[in-house]
C-alpha cells in the first residue's frame, strides 16, 4: 500500500497514519459501499470457487513454500528490494526462478519472465515568485514545492492564477469547478480534498477514489489546458505534514517514461503551503477559510486572482531499470483465450535513513508476504494439471511504492488485450496477527468478484467481513482500494479485488483487536525498517486465508461468465 | 573447482594399478520414486549464475544471496535447519592473513631475508606467532604405511621445526591416482602437525624443486580458516641456498640429505641447528557460511549422517573478457549446487525416510582452498557423526549420457553403492584415468572429508553422450577446461541441456538413500591410503 501521501503516491517516506475507529464523514473519495447491496449474482460466479479444481489448488498451498519465499524476500540480503536497486533485481530473479521451477510460461518480454518497465528518477529544482502589491519569492521547501508534470526536463508558467475551488469535475454529483473558467495557459490553484469535507453526504456519491488527491487535481487542470497547477496544503485536509510533503518532493521521484507515460499532460505543478496560500487569499481580499467555504458550496465559480505568479521547475533525470515479473499458466477449453491476473508488488523502499541502527527497509508485510503468497498459490495451481478455464497470469509488480508504476505500465502494455483480462486479484500485505474468523476483499461491493470471494471464503470456513465493520471503514477512510496495484486495473475497467489483510474478528481476541493491530502496524512499522521478519507470520493463520484466495482465483478463472461491475460502481469497462 | 595450488605435483605419473578392490553387493535399493524435473535444475542454475549474483565471490553480497537462496530451497522442501542455532547457516570463520615474517638461524647475526631467502606464513589467529626450535629434516615428510614409507619413523619432532623437500621421491610408489596427494604442502603440514611440530619449512631443493617466483605470492594476503585445528603454527618455504646454509650450519650437506631422502628406509635427521621464526600478520576477518539442512534418519543410526555437498562460491568479478567482468560460474559450481538442491527435492518428495540422516550442504569458500568443507568436516552439526560424503563440482550441463563419471569410486564402499545406483538408472560407471592423474580427487570438497577419514567420492560427467559422436564428451570437457574454466564465459547458455544433470541427481539420490539404509556405514577399501585416517578418527571418537 502506498502512503495516502500528498505526493500522490510517489512519496517514499514513512507516513504514520492514525486510524480512527468508526466511520467519519469527511472520508475522501469514498467508495460506494451500498453498491453491492442485494445484487443478483449468477451462480456461475460462486460454484466454481467450490469446484474440485479449486479445492485441489487450495489444498496445495503449502506453508513451507510461503515461509521460504517470505524469508528470502524479506532477508537483509535483499536490501529492501528498492526499485532500480540491486536488491530489487535479485528479488525479480528469484521470482523468475520460482516461475521457471514451476514450469509456468514466461509472459514477459521476448520469451522471458521480465516485462521491462523503463523508469526515470527525477529531482526537481524550482523557482516561484508572487508579483503583486508586494513582490515575494516563494521559498522552495517552505512555501512551495514544484515539479515538472509530464516527461519534459523543464516547465514554467507566468500570469494571473485562477482559483478553481477543489478543481473537481464529478458529473455523478453534477459538479464542475471548471464550468465557468477558461484556464488555458493559466496557473490553476486548487484546494486539497473534496466538497465532501463540508457536506459528508457527498462522500458516498463520489465515484472516483482519487478525487481528493494532488495527482487528480493536477491532471484535471492540465487537461483543461492550464500551464501550471498548485494544490493548497492545509492542516487536516491532507494526512501528511507539510514537512513530509516537502521532503517527499525534494527527494527523487520516479515516473514512467516512453510509451508508458503517453498522454501525461505537461506543466509545472506542485504544492502550496497553507501560510503562502493565506497570503494569496489575502491579496485577493479573502481568507483561506472563506475559500474553503465557497469552494464547498454548489454553484461555486472559479475566479482569477489579482496577483501574478511566476513558476518554473527543472528536472534532473536519470534512467532506472525495473521490471515486472510475469508468468502464465495456460487454461483450456473455450475460455482459454481469456485471462485472470493474480498480482502482488515485490518492490519496497530499499535502503534509507536508519531507525534504531537499521537502515534496511525489509518490507516483510509490505509486500514480501504478498509476493510469497502469490508464489505459493502459483505453485499450488501449477501442480493441478489440465484445469479448464482462463489462463492465469501471476504478476509480481515493480515500483508500486513509487506510485503504482509497474501495474500502471502493465495495464498500458498488457500481455493479453485488456478486454480479455476478466479480473484482477491483488495481494498487498498478509494478515498474520492471529486466526481470523472472517476475511475481506476490498472492492467486493463493486463487482461480481465479491460473490466469488464470498463463496471461496465460505468453503474455507470463513465469514466475509461484514460491510460497515471497523476494518472496512478504516480501509475506506484510508482509501486502501485506491492505493495499491488493483487501482490501474479498476480504472482500466478490469474488475478487481484487493485481498485485505485485516479481519473483524479473531479467534481468542476481543472484537476490535485486528484494527488495533493494523493501527499499531501503520504507526510503528509501516514503511519503517522494522517491517521485517521480527513480526510473526504464523503459517497456521496465513495458509487458510491463502486457500480462500486460491479458490477465488480458480473460481474466477473457471466461471463461465466473466465478472461484471455492478451498475453504479465507480469503475466500468470502457465502451467497446 | 579449485585451482591447482603451489605444492601440488607435476602431472606426469606412471601407472600403478592397485588391483581390483572387492566389490560389495549393491545394497537393496528402496523402490522410491526418485525423479527431478530438468526445469527445476535449470531454474537453480539460472538464478545462481545470474549476473545479479556477481560471481558469488566469498564475502561478497552475491554469494550471500546465493546462500539465502539455497536456504530458501531447503525451507521450501521442509528439510530441518542444521546450521548454527536453528538456522540453515553454519558460520565458517575465515581470516585473511598478510605476513611480515622474520627468520633467523640461531647463532647467526644476520637474519634471512624474505622473500629472497624464504617465505613464512601463520596458521594462527594471533597477530604475532612464534616458533623456535631445533630443525629436523624429515625427507619428503610423507607417512604412507601401505606404500612402505615413513619419513618420521623413530623421529621425535614434537615442539620442533620440520624441514622437508617438495613433492615426493617416487611417483610410482606415491601414485596419486590411487592414493593421497602426498606431494601437497597441505598433506605435509597435516602430517607434521599430527606429530606435534610447530612449524614446517619446505626446502625448495631436490628433484621436485619449483621456480622460486612461484613461491613468492605466499607473501600476499592469504585467506584461510580461522581457528584452524590440527595445523602447524607456521609454514613456509626456504630457498635452496638458504636451506643449504641452514644444513651446513649443522654440518650437513643439503644435496646429500636430499639423496638420502629419496631412498627407502630413510630416517629423519636432526640438523643440530635451531631456527627462530616470528610472523606478524595483518588480520582481516571474513564472514561466510555453509548452508546445511538435514533429512533426519528414522532409525537408531540417525546420529550417523551421509553428506552431499557442493560449493556455492565462485570467484566473483574480475578482469573483463569481451566486455564481461562477471565470472558467473554456471558450471563451477551453480551446477553442483543445483545437483544438491535437486537431490534434496528428489529425496524429500520420494517420501523415503532412511535409517541414517542425510545432510545437504552448500559449502563456502571452496575456491579459496576447500575451506567451507574443511570446516564442516571438522565441525559437523552437534550430535552427528559423518560416515560418508559425496561432493559435486562442475556437473553435466551438456545432455543425457549412457555413462556416469566418478572420482574415487574404487576408494571406498560408497563406490559400489554408486555403481548399483547408476545401474538402476541404466548407466555405466566409469572413472577417467586422466581425472585421477590430474589429481581431481584432491581438488574439491570430497577431499576435505577424505582428509578427515570420511569415505567420500565425487560424481563427475560421463563421456558417452546420447545422440553425439564418440569423443564428443571428451572434447566438451577439454573445451571447458581450455575456454571457460574460471572465466566470464562459464555462464548459462541456450545450448545447455539439463537431462544429464537430472541423471546425475537421480544416481546421487539413490546412492545416498542406499548408503543411508545400508547395514554398515561406508568404509574405505582395504589397502586405501585413507583407511588409516578413518581408523584414527574412529579411535579418537571412542
HADDOCK unambig.tbl for C-alpha pairs under 7 A between the chains (distance, minus, plus):
assign (segid A and resid 64 and name CA) (segid B and resid 75 and name CA) 6.15 0.50 0.50
assign (segid A and resid 64 and name CA) (segid B and resid 76 and name CA) 4.74 0.50 0.50
assign (segid A and resid 64 and name CA) (segid B and resid 77 and name CA) 6.87 0.50 0.50
assign (segid A and resid 64 and name CA) (segid B and resid 78 and name CA) 6.05 0.50 0.50
assign (segid A and resid 65 and name CA) (segid B and resid 76 and name CA) 4.56 0.50 0.50
assign (segid A and resid 68 and name CA) (segid B and resid 72 and name CA) 4.67 0.50 0.50
assign (segid A and resid 68 and name CA) (segid B and resid 73 and name CA) 6.90 0.50 0.50
assign (segid A and resid 68 and name CA) (segid B and resid 75 and name CA) 5.25 0.50 0.50
assign (segid A and resid 68 and name CA) (segid B and resid 76 and name CA) 5.17 0.50 0.50
assign (segid A and resid 69 and name CA) (segid B and resid 72 and name CA) 6.55 0.50 0.50
assign (segid A and resid 71 and name CA) (segid B and resid 72 and name CA) 6.99 0.50 0.50
assign (segid A and resid 72 and name CA) (segid B and resid 68 and name CA) 6.26 0.50 0.50
assign (segid A and resid 72 and name CA) (segid B and resid 69 and name CA) 6.75 0.50 0.50
assign (segid A and resid 72 and name CA) (segid B and resid 72 and name CA) 5.99 0.50 0.50
assign (segid A and resid 77 and name CA) (segid B and resid 64 and name CA) 6.81 0.50 0.50
assign (segid A and resid 77 and name CA) (segid B and resid 65 and name CA) 6.08 0.50 0.50
assign (segid A and resid 89 and name CA) (segid B and resid 52 and name CA) 6.82 0.50 0.50
assign (segid A and resid 90 and name CA) (segid B and resid 52 and name CA) 6.06 0.50 0.50
assign (segid A and resid 93 and name CA) (segid B and resid 47 and name CA) 6.36 0.50 0.50
assign (segid A and resid 94 and name CA) (segid B and resid 47 and name CA) 6.70 0.50 0.50
assign (segid A and resid 97 and name CA) (segid B and resid 43 and name CA) 5.00 0.50 0.50
assign (segid A and resid 97 and name CA) (segid B and resid 44 and name CA) 6.81 0.50 0.50
assign (segid A and resid 97 and name CA) (segid B and resid 47 and name CA) 6.03 0.50 0.50
assign (segid A and resid 100 and name CA) (segid B and resid 39 and name CA) 6.57 0.50 0.50
assign (segid A and resid 100 and name CA) (segid B and resid 43 and name CA) 5.62 0.50 0.50
assign (segid A and resid 101 and name CA) (segid B and resid 39 and name CA) 5.58 0.50 0.50
assign (segid A and resid 101 and name CA) (segid B and resid 40 and name CA) 4.31 0.50 0.50
assign (segid A and resid 101 and name CA) (segid B and resid 43 and name CA) 5.41 0.50 0.50
assign (segid A and resid 103 and name CA) (segid B and resid 39 and name CA) 6.73 0.50 0.50
